[in-house]
Amino acid sequence: MAKKTEAGRASISFKAQAKKKLSGAPSEPAPTPRMKTHYYEYVVPKLKEQFGYTSIMQVPRITKIVVSMGVGDAHENPRKLNTFLDEIELVTGQRPQVTRARVSVANFKLREGMAVGLRVTLRKARMYEFLDRLLALVIPRLRDFRGLSPKSFDRRGNYNFGLPDQLAFPELRADTVDFQNGMNLAVATTARTDDEARELLRLMGFPFKNHPVQLIGVEG
Protein backbone atom coordinates (compact mmCIF):
# COMPACT_ATOMS: atom_id res chain seq x y z
CA MET A 1 0.00 0.00 0.00
CA ALA A 2 2.90 2.37 0.71
CA LYS A 3 4.22 1.95 -2.83
CA LYS A 4 0.82 2.67 -4.37
CA THR A 5 0.38 5.73 -2.18
CA GLU A 6 3.77 7.14 -3.14
CA ALA A 7 3.10 6.53 -6.83
CA GLY A 8 -0.31 8.16 -6.51
CA ARG A 9 1.21 11.25 -4.95
CA ALA A 10 3.71 11.51 -7.77
CA SER A 11 0.91 11.28 -10.34
CA ILE A 12 -1.14 13.93 -8.52
CA SER A 13 1.94 16.15 -8.35
CA PHE A 14 2.28 16.12 -12.13
CA LYS A 15 -1.40 16.98 -12.59
CA ALA A 16 -1.22 19.79 -10.03
CA GLN A 17 1.77 21.35 -11.78
CA ALA A 18 -0.04 21.21 -15.12
CA LYS A 19 -3.12 22.93 -13.66
CA LYS A 20 -0.97 25.75 -12.22
CA LYS A 21 0.63 26.36 -15.60
CA LEU A 22 -2.76 26.49 -17.34
CA SER A 23 -4.29 28.80 -14.74
CA GLY A 24 -1.32 31.18 -14.77
CA ALA A 25 -1.07 31.02 -10.97
CA PRO A 26 2.40 31.66 -9.56
CA SER A 27 4.12 28.37 -8.76
CA GLU A 28 6.23 27.69 -5.71
CA PRO A 29 9.92 26.82 -6.21
CA ALA A 30 10.12 23.08 -6.83
CA PRO A 31 12.01 21.13 -4.15
CA THR A 32 15.33 19.62 -5.18
CA PRO A 33 14.77 16.01 -6.31
CA ARG A 34 15.95 13.45 -3.79
CA MET A 35 18.11 11.66 -6.37
CA LYS A 36 19.89 14.87 -7.31
CA THR A 37 20.73 15.55 -3.66
CA HIS A 38 21.95 11.96 -3.31
CA TYR A 39 24.18 12.39 -6.35
CA TYR A 40 25.94 15.54 -5.14
CA GLU A 41 26.14 14.67 -1.45
CA TYR A 42 27.05 10.98 -1.68
CA VAL A 43 27.87 9.78 -5.21
CA VAL A 44 30.25 12.58 -6.20
CA PRO A 45 32.55 12.19 -3.15
CA LYS A 46 32.59 8.40 -3.59
CA LEU A 47 33.50 8.61 -7.28
CA LYS A 48 36.19 11.23 -6.64
CA GLU A 49 37.73 8.99 -4.01
CA GLN A 50 37.56 5.84 -6.14
CA PHE A 51 38.73 7.22 -9.49
CA GLY A 52 40.91 10.09 -8.31
CA TYR A 53 38.98 12.92 -9.95
CA THR A 54 40.36 16.32 -8.95
CA SER A 55 37.41 18.40 -10.17
CA ILE A 56 33.66 17.92 -9.97
CA MET A 57 33.57 18.53 -13.72
CA GLN A 58 35.42 15.23 -14.19
CA VAL A 59 32.88 13.25 -12.18
CA PRO A 60 30.47 11.38 -14.50
CA ARG A 61 26.78 12.18 -14.24
CA ILE A 62 23.52 11.09 -15.83
CA THR A 63 22.49 13.54 -18.54
CA LYS A 64 19.22 12.07 -19.79
CA ILE A 65 16.96 9.04 -19.77
CA VAL A 66 15.18 8.04 -22.98
CA VAL A 67 12.04 5.93 -22.62
CA SER A 68 10.89 4.29 -25.85
CA MET A 69 8.36 1.76 -27.03
CA GLY A 70 7.76 0.01 -30.33
CA VAL A 71 4.08 0.26 -31.26
CA GLY A 72 3.89 -2.66 -33.69
CA ASP A 73 0.52 -2.70 -35.44
CA ALA A 74 -0.75 0.37 -33.60
CA HIS A 75 -0.87 2.24 -36.92
CA GLU A 76 -3.91 0.11 -37.74
CA ASN A 77 -5.57 0.98 -34.44
CA PRO A 78 -5.54 4.71 -33.54
CA ARG A 79 -7.00 3.92 -30.11
CA LYS A 80 -4.03 1.67 -29.34
CA LEU A 81 -1.53 4.36 -30.31
CA ASN A 82 -3.33 7.02 -28.26
CA THR A 83 -3.49 4.66 -25.28
CA PHE A 84 0.28 4.14 -25.38
CA LEU A 85 0.81 7.90 -25.67
CA ASP A 86 -1.34 8.56 -22.60
CA GLU A 87 0.28 5.80 -20.57
CA ILE A 88 3.84 6.89 -21.24
CA GLU A 89 2.90 10.48 -20.46
CA LEU A 90 1.40 9.34 -17.16
CA VAL A 91 4.47 7.41 -16.02
CA THR A 92 7.07 9.94 -17.22
CA GLY A 93 5.22 13.24 -16.77
CA GLN A 94 6.03 14.25 -20.35
CA ARG A 95 4.18 13.77 -23.64
CA PRO A 96 6.13 11.33 -25.88
CA GLN A 97 7.07 11.91 -29.49
CA VAL A 98 5.81 9.55 -32.20
CA THR A 99 8.66 8.10 -34.27
CA ARG A 100 7.82 7.29 -37.88
CA ALA A 101 9.32 5.12 -40.59
CA ARG A 102 11.74 7.00 -42.85
CA VAL A 103 11.52 4.51 -45.72
CA SER A 104 9.01 1.98 -47.02
CA VAL A 105 9.78 -1.74 -46.68
CA ALA A 106 7.34 -3.93 -48.60
CA ASN A 107 8.40 -7.19 -46.92
CA PHE A 108 7.42 -5.78 -43.52
CA LYS A 109 4.33 -3.98 -44.83
CA LEU A 110 6.00 -0.75 -43.71
CA ARG A 111 5.22 2.52 -45.41
CA GLU A 112 7.14 5.77 -45.13
CA GLY A 113 5.65 7.99 -42.43
CA MET A 114 3.98 5.11 -40.58
CA ALA A 115 4.10 5.27 -36.77
CA VAL A 116 6.60 2.68 -35.51
CA GLY A 117 7.32 3.80 -31.97
CA LEU A 118 7.11 6.34 -29.17
CA ARG A 119 9.95 8.11 -27.42
CA VAL A 120 10.32 10.59 -24.59
CA THR A 121 13.58 12.18 -23.42
CA LEU A 122 13.80 13.19 -19.75
CA ARG A 123 16.35 15.67 -18.45
CA LYS A 124 17.11 17.63 -15.27
CA ALA A 125 14.50 17.52 -12.48
CA ARG A 126 12.01 15.38 -14.38
CA MET A 127 14.76 12.87 -15.11
CA TYR A 128 15.70 12.63 -11.42
CA GLU A 129 12.08 12.23 -10.33
CA PHE A 130 11.49 9.48 -12.88
CA LEU A 131 14.71 7.75 -11.84
CA ASP A 132 13.65 7.84 -8.20
CA ARG A 133 10.32 6.12 -8.96
CA LEU A 134 11.99 3.67 -11.34
CA LEU A 135 14.48 2.43 -8.75
CA ALA A 136 12.22 2.60 -5.68
CA LEU A 137 8.90 1.40 -7.12
CA VAL A 138 9.10 0.00 -10.64
CA ILE A 139 12.08 -2.38 -10.70
CA PRO A 140 11.19 -4.00 -7.35
CA ARG A 141 7.76 -4.88 -8.84
CA LEU A 142 9.25 -6.91 -11.73
CA ARG A 143 8.34 -10.57 -11.54
CA ASP A 144 11.24 -12.99 -10.93
CA PHE A 145 13.68 -10.09 -10.98
CA ARG A 146 17.27 -11.12 -10.20
CA GLY A 147 19.12 -7.94 -10.98
CA LEU A 148 20.01 -5.83 -14.01
CA SER A 149 22.73 -7.01 -16.35
CA PRO A 150 26.02 -5.23 -15.54
CA LYS A 151 27.15 -5.74 -19.15
CA SER A 152 24.51 -3.79 -21.09
CA PHE A 153 26.76 -0.78 -21.72
CA ASP A 154 27.73 0.55 -25.14
CA ARG A 155 31.46 1.18 -24.43
CA ARG A 156 30.72 4.89 -24.24
CA GLY A 157 29.28 4.94 -20.73
CA ASN A 158 25.61 4.60 -21.70
CA TYR A 159 23.33 1.89 -20.32
CA ASN A 160 20.30 0.20 -21.91
CA PHE A 161 17.73 -2.18 -20.48
CA GLY A 162 14.13 -3.18 -21.02
CA LEU A 163 10.94 -3.67 -19.06
CA PRO A 164 8.60 -6.53 -20.03
CA ASP A 165 5.53 -4.30 -20.07
CA GLN A 166 4.17 -1.00 -18.77
CA LEU A 167 2.35 -2.69 -15.87
CA ALA A 168 5.57 -2.50 -13.86
CA PHE A 169 4.66 1.15 -13.24
CA PRO A 170 2.33 1.47 -10.23
CA GLU A 171 0.56 4.43 -11.87
CA LEU A 172 -1.09 1.92 -14.23
CA ARG A 173 -3.60 -0.68 -13.05
CA ALA A 174 -3.94 -4.06 -14.72
CA ASP A 175 -7.72 -3.69 -15.03
CA THR A 176 -7.35 -0.45 -17.02
CA VAL A 177 -4.53 -1.51 -19.38
CA ASP A 178 -5.94 -2.92 -22.61
CA PHE A 179 -2.68 -3.37 -24.54
CA GLN A 180 0.50 -4.63 -22.91
CA ASN A 181 3.81 -3.74 -24.51
CA GLY A 182 7.49 -3.81 -23.59
CA MET A 183 9.51 -0.65 -23.00
CA ASN A 184 13.17 0.24 -23.48
CA LEU A 185 15.16 2.63 -21.30
CA ALA A 186 18.45 4.23 -22.26
CA VAL A 187 20.48 6.00 -19.58
CA ALA A 188 23.04 8.42 -21.01
CA THR A 189 26.03 9.45 -18.88
CA THR A 190 29.19 11.51 -19.30
CA ALA A 191 31.39 8.62 -18.14
CA ARG A 192 34.46 7.93 -20.28
CA THR A 193 34.43 4.17 -19.64
CA ASP A 194 31.85 1.53 -18.88
CA ASP A 195 33.47 0.81 -15.51
CA GLU A 196 33.00 4.43 -14.42
CA ALA A 197 29.43 4.45 -15.70
CA ARG A 198 28.64 1.15 -13.96
CA GLU A 199 29.91 2.47 -10.62
CA LEU A 200 28.00 5.73 -11.09
CA LEU A 201 24.74 3.87 -11.66
CA ARG A 202 25.41 1.41 -8.84
CA LEU A 203 25.92 4.27 -6.40
CA MET A 204 22.75 5.88 -7.71
CA GLY A 205 20.86 2.70 -6.78
CA PHE A 206 20.76 0.52 -9.91
CA PRO A 207 20.45 -3.12 -8.73
CA PHE A 208 23.05 -4.88 -10.90
CA LYS A 209 23.56 -8.63 -10.64
CA ASN A 210 26.35 -9.52 -8.21
CA HIS A 211 26.90 -5.85 -7.40
CA PRO A 212 25.60 -4.64 -4.01
CA VAL A 213 23.01 -1.92 -4.53
CA GLN A 214 23.62 1.44 -2.86
CA LEU A 215 20.47 2.65 -1.13
CA ILE A 216 19.88 6.38 -1.01
CA GLY A 217 21.24 7.92 2.15
CA VAL A 218 22.75 4.64 3.37
CA GLU A 219 26.51 4.32 3.52
CA GLY A 220 27.79 1.01 2.21
Protein Blocks (a to p, Z undefined) as FASTA:
>chain_A
ZZmmmmmmmmmmmmmmmmmmmnopacddddddfklmmmmmmmmmmmmmmnopabfklpcc
dfbdcddddekjmmmmmklmmmmmmmmmmmnopacdddddfbdcfklopaehiafbdcdd
dehjllmmmmmmmmmmmmmmpghiabjafklcghnopacdddfbfklpmkbcfklmmbgc
ddddddddfbfbfklmmmmmmmnopacehiacddehiaZZ
